[in-house]
Amino acid sequence: MISCLLHPVRGRFLSKALLVSNLVLWLFWLPVMLRIHTIPMLLQHLARGKKHESKTSMDLKDAVGIVTRICNLRLFCSRFFPKQCLRRALTLYRTLTRIGHPVEIHFGVLKDEKNFTGHSWVTIAGQPVADTTASARFKVVYSYSSPQSVLVSSDRPN
């Protein structure tokens, strides 16, 4: 029975299924965590989370696609849950940090004549990940790096 789960295709499917179930459960807890913790405290907690090592490593594109699809489920678009960009950015930060990618999360604002808008997004090596909004227009007011991105930036020559 166990040997049939060791097949590479089944292993990748199983790791994706586990990620989906983990994300759904975590997204249900997200509104509670945002009420208990400040954003900096929550990010520190997420960065300290245990890193998941598996024999079937998940591709960055697959992980981002799964996170994006789960965050866009109608269930999580109700008033109880955070807005889409915050929900997706926090979930991407948590997931990509846990699978070992050097990510940064950014929070920015944009003020025009009539509106004051906030936005959050995740970057890897300065490139936005799964962001449909022109994040370059926003003035960054807070950024937080994962431990992996700090290690990557310290390895770069000056």
N, C-alpha and C positions, 0 to 999 in steps of 0.2 A: 504494500500500500504506500509506504513512504517513498519507495524508489520511483514510483510514477510521478511524484511531485518534484523529483530532482531533475527532470528533463528541462533544458534551458527555456523552451517556449512556455511551458507550464510555470516555470519559476518566474519569468517576467510577468506573466498574467497574474500570478499570485501576488507578486510585489505591487503591481498596479492596483489590484483589488484591495490589498491591505492599506495602500495609500489613500484610496477613495474612502474607505470606512474610517480611517484615522482622521481625514479632513472633515468629514461630515460631523463626527463627534466633537472635534475641536471647534468647528464653526458654531456649534450649539453652545459651547462654553464661552466663546469670544465676547458676547455682550456682557456677561457676568464679569469676566476678567477686566474688561475696559472700565467697569464701574468700581472695581476693587483697586486696580493699579493705575498709576499714571502711565503715559506712553513710554517714557524712559525706563521706568521700572519693569514694564511688560517686555520691552525689547531686551533688557538685561536678562530677564528670566528666559526668554526665547533663545538668546544666544548661548546661555549655559545649558540648554537642553541637550540631552544625550544625542550624539551623532550616530546615525544608523549606518552600519556597515553591513552590506549583504554581498553574497556571491554574484547575484544578478544586479549589477549596478544599473540604475535607471538613467536614461538619456535625459539631458537638460530639457530638450524639446518636449519629450513625453511628460515630464514632471510639470512643466509650465502649462501644457495643454490640459492636463488633469486638474490642476489647481484652478485654472481659468474656468473650465466647464463646471466644476463643483461650486465655485463662488457665484456663478451666474444662474444657478438653479433658482427658480421662482420662490422656493421655500425661504431662501436667504435674502430675498429682496423686500421683506416686510419691514415695517417701522421698528421692530424689535432689534433688528440687526444693523450694524454700521453700514454706511453708504458703500457703494461698490468699490471705489478706489481704495478706501481704507481696508475693507474686508479682503480684497485681493492682495494689496501690498503686504499686510501683516501675514497672510497665509503663505504668500510666496517667500517672504523673508524667513518664516519658520521652516518651511519645507526645504528650500534650497540651502539654508544653513545646515540643516540636519543631514542632508546628503553630501555636504562638503563643498559647496560652491561659495566663492568669495563674493558675497552680496552686500549692498548698502541700501538702506531704506531712506527715502527723503520725504520731507513734508514741506510743501510750499504754498504760497498765497499769490493771488493775482487780484489787483484792484484796478477797476476801470471807473468810468463816470457813474455807473449805476450799481455795480455789484462788487462784492468782496467774496472771492471764491477760494476755497482751500482744495488741495489735491495731495495725494501721496502716491509714490511709485517706488519701484525697486530697480536697481541697476547692477550690472556685472561689468566690471572694467569700464565704467562710465557710460555704458549703453543701456537704455531702458529695456526692461523685460516685460513683455505683454502689456505695454502701456498704449492705449489708443488715443490718449490726449497728448497734445503738444506740450510736454512737460518743460521744455526749454523756456516757455513763456512765463513760468512761475518762478517767483523769487523764493529760493530755498531758505526756510527759517530754522529747520532742524534736520540733521542727518545722523544716522547711526550705522556703523560698520559691523559686520559679523567678525568673529575672531579670525576666520580664514582670510578675509579681505585685508585685515591688518597685517597678517603674515605675508601675504602676497605683495602688498605695497612696501613692506620693509625689505623684501628681497630685491626690489628694483634698484639699479644703480642710480646715483644722483647725477 
